[in-house]
Amino acid sequence: QPNDTATRTHKRALELNKVKAIIRKIAACTDLDALHAKGDGRSQDFRTALECYLKTVQKGQAQALISVGELFLHGQAVQQSPIIAMGWYLKAAYLGDNNARYKIDQLR
């Protein structure tokens, strides 16, 4: 029975970690979408968004990778480069993001 209790405790901890990861992802995406929405053409807004995206990239968020790719694709706060954008999309696709795969297909 002690083994059953340990197994249940471990499974519960894994489930809790999954829920926490989902909540972090939703929060990060919401923050990133809000910053992206602010980018109304003023370069300062895009620079701020880029800084935020890069911080979130360090946390392993695929959406942040895609957002950085979008900035490169459209030349917002960075020099326009579809090749560099593709690199960011590939990183997100490697993390399993289907949206990144779609963007890669669009660039091809």
C-alpha positions in Angstrom: 0.0 0.0 0.0 2.8 2.5 0.6 3.8 2.0 -3.0 0.2 2.8 -4.2 0.1 6.0 -2.2 3.5 7.1 -3.6 2.2 6.3 -7.1 -1.0 8.3 -6.6 0.9 11.2 -5.1 3.4 11.1 -8.1 0.5 11.0 -10.6 -1.2 13.9 -8.9 2.0 15.9 -8.9 2.4 15.3 -12.6 -1.2 16.3 -13.3 -0.7 19.5 -11.2 2.5 20.3 -13.1 0.6 19.9 -16.4 -2.1 22.3 -15.3 0.5 24.8 -14.1 2.3 24.6 -17.4 -1.0 25.2 -19.3 -1.8 28.2 -17.1 1.7 29.7 -17.6 1.3 29.2 -21.4 -2.1 30.9 -21.4 -0.8 33.8 -19.3 2.3 34.2 -21.5 0.3 34.1 -24.7 -2.2 36.6 -23.3 0.6 39.0 -22.3 2.3 38.6 -25.7 -0.9 39.1 -27.7 -1.6 42.3 -25.7 1.8 43.6 -26.4 1.6 42.7 -30.1 -1.8 44.4 -30.3 -0.1 47.6 -29.0 2.3 47.6 -31.9 0.3 50.1 -33.9 3.2 51.0 -36.2 5.3 52.9 -33.6 8.8 51.3 -33.5 9.1 51.8 -29.8 6.1 49.5 -29.2 7.7 46.8 -31.3 11.0 47.1 -29.5 9.2 46.7 -26.2 7.3 43.7 -27.6 10.5 42.2 -28.8 12.1 42.5 -25.4 9.1 40.8 -23.8 9.1 38.1 -26.4 12.8 37.4 -25.9 12.3 37.1 -22.1 9.4 34.7 -22.7 11.5 32.7 -25.2 13.9 31.9 -22.4 11.0 30.2 -20.6 10.4 27.9 -23.6 7.2 29.4 -24.9 6.6 28.5 -28.5 4.2 31.4 -29.0 7.0 33.8 -28.1 9.3 32.2 -30.7 6.5 32.6 -33.3 6.0 36.3 -32.3 9.8 37.0 -32.7 9.6 35.4 -36.1 6.6 37.6 -37.0 8.7 40.7 -36.1 11.5 39.5 -38.4 9.0 38.6 -41.1 7.5 42.1 -41.1 10.6 44.1 -40.2 9.2 45.5 -37.0 11.9 46.7 -34.6 14.4 44.5 -36.5 15.6 44.3 -40.1 13.2 42.4 -42.2 14.3 38.9 -42.9 12.1 35.9 -43.9 15.1 33.6 -43.4 15.6 34.6 -39.8 11.8 34.4 -39.3 11.9 30.9 -40.6 14.5 30.0 -38.0 12.3 31.2 -35.2 9.3 29.3 -36.6 11.5 26.2 -36.8 12.4 26.5 -33.2 8.7 26.7 -32.2 7.8 23.8 -34.5 10.5 21.7 -32.8 8.6 22.4 -29.5 5.5 20.9 -31.3 3.6 24.1 -32.2 1.3 23.5 -35.1 0.9 27.2 -35.8 4.6 27.4 -36.4 4.4 24.5 -38.8 1.7 26.3 -40.7 3.8 29.5 -40.9 6.8 27.4 -42.2 4.6 26.0 -44.9 3.4 29.5 -45.8 7.0 30.8 -46.1 8.0 27.9 -48.3 
